[in-house]
Amino acid sequence: MSDNNELLKKDEGKLEKARKIPVAMPLVDIFENEEEILLCAEMPGVVKEDVNVNLDNGKLDISGIRTMKKVSGTATWEEFGEIEYRRRFSVPQTIDVAKVSAELKDGVLNLHLPKSEAAKPRQIEIKAA
């Protein structure tokens, strides 16, 4: 875990410090084939509405915040809490940005980065002279 991100709450027109959320890099697997690059990022407990994916000028930023419901009573032990997952990648300019798609299932973000037609390998036909 790296730096902390502070949550602020609004109370009667003023902002006050509420709590700090630790920031961590999600574990990632990256696969590549002729059609696409597939990035799988582990973000346990994060819901779709709290995930952000931004692809701009060759930089891919992914982030997500896991928030926890408050439970009544006094905590006697806490290890599983709120956390922000954040990671940045450089991606090739050959990605077809208009066709990028993502899905979040069972705490894993699958990001499909299709290659443009110009970047895909192709067979060159040799003609007899």
N, C-alpha and C positions, 0 to 999 in steps of 0.2 A: 504494500500500500504506500502511496506517496502523499502528496500534499492534501490538506483538508479543504472541503468546500463548505462554507457556512450557509445555513438556512436562516432566512430572516422571516419574522412574522410581523404582520401589520396590526397594531393595537392602538386604536383611537388616533389615527393619523400619524403615528410615529413608528419607525422601524426599530426593532430591538433584536439583539442576537438571541436565537433560540437554541441551536445546537450545531455541532460540527458533524459533517458526514465525511467519512473517509473515502478516498478515491483509490481505485485499483484498476490495473490493466486486465481486461478479460483474457482468458486463455483462447487461443485462436488456432484453427487448422485452415490451411489454404491449399486448394486443389486446382490444377489447371489441365484442361484438355484442349482439343482443337476449337471448340465452340465458345468456351467461357472460362472465367476464373471464378471459383466458388470459395467464399470466405465463410467459415463457421465460427462464430464467437459465442463463448459460454457466458450467459448472463442470468444466473439462477434468480428466480423471484421477481424479475423485471416484467412488467406488463407492456403490451404493445403501445399503449398511449404514452409511456415514459421512455420510449426508444427514439433516438434521433440519428439519422444517417444523412451525411452531407458529402457530396462529391463535387469538388470544385478545383479546376486547374491542376489536375493530377494529384490532388490530395483527397484522401478518403478519411472522414472523421466519423467514428461511431461512438455513441454514448447512451447510457441508460441508467436510471435511478431506481433502485429497489427501496420501496417505502414499506414500513411495517405498520400494521394496525395496533393501536394501543390496547393493551390488556389491563383489566382492572386488577388491582393488587400491587404489592411491592415485589419487584424483581429480586430474586435471591441469586440468580446467575444469568448473565446475558453474554452470548457469543455470536448470535445471529441477529444482525441489526440492519439499519439502513446503510446503503453504500452506493457510490456512484462509480459505474464502470466507464472508462474512457480510453480510447486508443486511436492512433492516427497512422495511416499508411500512405505510401506513395504508390500510385497505380499508373500503368502505362497509358499513353495518350491514345492507344488503339482501342480503348473500351468504348462501346456504343452506349453513351450516357442515356439516351432516350429509352433504351431497353433494359436498364438496370431494374432488378426486382428484389424484394426481400420478404422473408416470412420469419415469424417467431413462433417456435413450438417447443414445449418442454424445457424452457430456459435456454434454448440455443437459437441465436439469430443466424439464419442462412441468407447470405447476400450473393445474388447471382450477378456477375459482371460480364455480360456477353461481349465477345470480341467483334469489332467491325469487320465487314467483308474483306477489306483490304489487308487485314492482319491475319486472316485465316490462311493456313497452308493450302496450296492448290497444286495439282498435277499439271505439268506443262507437256503438251502433246508435241512430239517430234515428227516433223513431216519429212518424207523422202524427197530428195531433189531430183 
